[in-house]
Amino acid sequence: MAKITEIYDLNKTQHEIDFINIDPEFDTQMFIDPYWISKQDNEFTIRCDSLIKSFFTQLITLIKENKMQKALKLCENLRESSDVCLGYAKQRGTSGSGMGPAIIRDFCFALQRSVAVEKDILVNIEDVKVFLENIDVDRISDMVANIIRKPLLEYTELQCKNYNIPIVDDHSNYYWDGKKLSWERVNCKHLIINGKKILLVPKAIVSSANKYTNFNFVQHYILNALQEYHLDEKTSLVQKRKNGVQYVTKKSIRESLEKENINIDKSFCESFAIEHPEVFNLFKNEIIQKYLESIGQDKKVEKDSIIENAKSLKERLLKILPGKKEESAYQDIIFDIIIFLLGDRICNPYKEVKIHNGRKRVDIGCLNCAKEGVLRDIIDIYRLNLTLIMFECKNYTNDVANPEIDQLAGRFSPTRAQSGFLVFRKIENYDLLIKRCQDTYRDQRGLIIPLTDDDIVEMLQSVIEGENKFDSVVRRKIMEVVQN
């Protein structure tokens, strides 16, 4: 079957949308990743992480108190989450590797027997796949999907509204309520395709899930630690290179353990982590770099398609005529360009953002996920809140002026955002506009960053030429406003 963008004729690539472009009939081999979620600090991921930790803490508490019947009851809703269409590829209607009653029972009793649980080594849900047998990335992803179903339902509704995808009222499947510490259901809007409920999942919370794994813990941390041990103790495994440098191979360590009938399985990993918690802590703290490296590698692999997307977006922008008649088309193209240019630096983008209890709106808003670059500089250097990144789009034939600046400044708040983008077609008196933005900044009413068609085209053209210059263009604009 077709993917979401094809089913609803969105005419967009994966680079232009915030959610995973799934095929509702087949699982996409990506996974909701609780470790990756925990390492991000935007509003959406913080909420998801809180729910995940709330559930797992409650489960571990029940198990430590030997309340196994309650623990088993708590896990009843950790079944395969077919509505997200993620996991190892299988067709809809076929049985997957979900959490059936027998697996749930084995899971709970394995946690009860685990010394890592008793010693507070296994404390997060992602640790399970490192230490417990028969729990892989697919099952962890399904567990988490059920736990965070409420935020995913809300996200799906917003994304459907962004693209005018039809949604209907229905009772939800169960989700975890972190305040009530119980599973709940709600009547809400759903995306339903061929009679099946579908949840859209933001790209920001998924990964290939091949980093926070038992294999990486063994290969790059346990064996590294054992290499150091053998070198320090000068054991028989130590060899010497021609230049006199001593070394120990990981192969020789594995063979030595095999001779002692020691399998490097998950039980071995658990025992090692208990004896050497500092090694497991190092793994947990350092593996984030593997995630960041993979993001850069993915971008290199997708270079050709990214260039074609940039050309298409540039062409679409320049075809739109200024004026009220095409103001909706202008907002749509800016929305697509924002998602394309900012990628993993934002999440949960949506149009017509309601603030002040719905009394005011912003054309486009998205959560700030940036860990570096200009979107982080606004927070760290200029000491301005930028939890929500706001964009006001003006498809005017004439210059933007004080009313438009005051409108955006009126949306700012110390708890939400103190900076935002005013996006418009062109301007005759640019110096006057900058002076008005400077006045707003000097009066401590916020930092307004003006962007014209020329600026947007410069950014897109830079991608075509092999470098995304969003940061440099925006930094230039900021300096014009703050240095007066």
Secondary structure as UniProt FT lines:
FT   HELIX           4..7
FT   TURN            8..9
FT   HELIX           14..16
FT   TURN            24..25
FT   STRAND          31..32
FT   HELIX           34..38
FT   HELIX           43..64
FT   TURN            65..66
FT   HELIX           68..74
FT   HELIX           75..77
FT   TURN            82..83
FT   TURN            92..93
FT   HELIX           101..113
FT   HELIX           115..118
FT   TURN            119..120
FT   HELIX           125..127
FT   HELIX           128..131
FT   TURN            133..134
FT   HELIX           137..147
FT   HELIX           149..162
FT   TURN            163..164
FT   STRAND          168..171
FT   STRAND          175..177
FT   TURN            178..181
FT   STRAND          182..184
FT   STRAND          187..193
FT   TURN            194..195
FT   STRAND          196..198
FT   HELIX           203..205
FT   STRAND          206..207
FT   HELIX           214..217
FT   HELIX           218..222
FT   HELIX           223..233
FT   TURN            236..237
FT   STRAND          239..240
FT   TURN            242..243
FT   STRAND          246..247
FT   HELIX           250..259
FT   TURN            260..261
FT   HELIX           266..275
FT   HELIX           277..286
FT   HELIX           288..301
FT   HELIX           303..319
FT   HELIX           324..326
FT   HELIX           327..342
FT   HELIX           343..345
FT   STRAND          346..355
FT   TURN            356..359
FT   STRAND          360..368
FT   HELIX           374..380
FT   STRAND          388..394
FT   HELIX           402..409
FT   TURN            410..411
FT   TURN            414..416
FT   STRAND          419..424
FT   HELIX           430..442
FT   TURN            443..444
FT   STRAND          447..451
FT   HELIX           453..464
FT   TURN            465..466
FT   HELIX           470..482
//
